[in-house]
Each structure stands twice: as C-alpha cells, then as structure tokens.
Amino acid sequence: MTCAFPVDHAAILVSSLERSMPYYRTLLPLLGFEQMPDGLWSNGAGFSLKFAEAEPGRRPYDRHGAGLNHLGFAAPGREALLAVASGMAAAGFEVPDLQKLGKASALFMQDPDGLRFEVSFHPG
C-alpha cells in the first residue's frame, strides 16, 4: 500500500535559538541533514525540520506529557550509530550509553530543552 500523505516536515519550537542551535548544528549533519538557505534542515529525501523560538512563558517540553515524546532516526549500520554518538561527544554534548532493545541498539539524546532524539540500528 502506498502512503498518500508522507511526512514532509516537523517544526520544533525551542526556548532559545541561541542555546539550542549549536546542538542541532552538530546533530543534524551527523544524521544526514543539510541546512538550506531558507533556514530549513533537509534530509534530501523529502523531509525537513524547521526551528523557531517558543513564545516566552509557554509550557516547556515534558517527555511524559501529551505531545511529541521523541523523534526517531534509523541508522544504516552500527558504525553510523557510533559515529553519531562520537560526533556529539566530540562537540561536548552529553551522550548516554547505547541501550539494547532486543537485537537493536539505540542512542537516546536530549536537546537543551529536553526534547529526546533516538538514533537506532536494527540489524537484519
């Protein structure tokens, strides 16, 4: 069955672009995204991310609250997963240990506002 409505983009509101963009400028190229002239970050396969500042005084991200829990990205191999972890660590960002999820390996990271990103590799 063909998906008539593929996911096109996601808009992420952060509390501070100044604080958050160094994180995303490191993470997104490691995930294969490229910054476009219009400020979007594109994966080259039809999906993009757009960042903007949230209005002051709004409710912060809550992992267990209603709304987006995390964004998940599939690594093409274990080496690619490890390259994301080492690239983020080399840039000075906190990188937790890989988690085993059955046969899969997953890395769960958080942006400066606590929004979680999963990068996982599922062998076979």
FENDA-V377981 format. One record per helix or strand of 3 or more residues. SS is the DSSP state (H for helix, E for strand). FROM is the first residue (numbers start at 1). LEN is the number of residues. Records with the same first field share a line. If there is no record, write none. Layout:
BEGIN
SS->FROM-LEN, FROM-LEN
END
This chain:
BEGIN
E->9-6, 48-6, 70-5, 99-3, 104-7, 116-6
H->17-14, 78-13
END
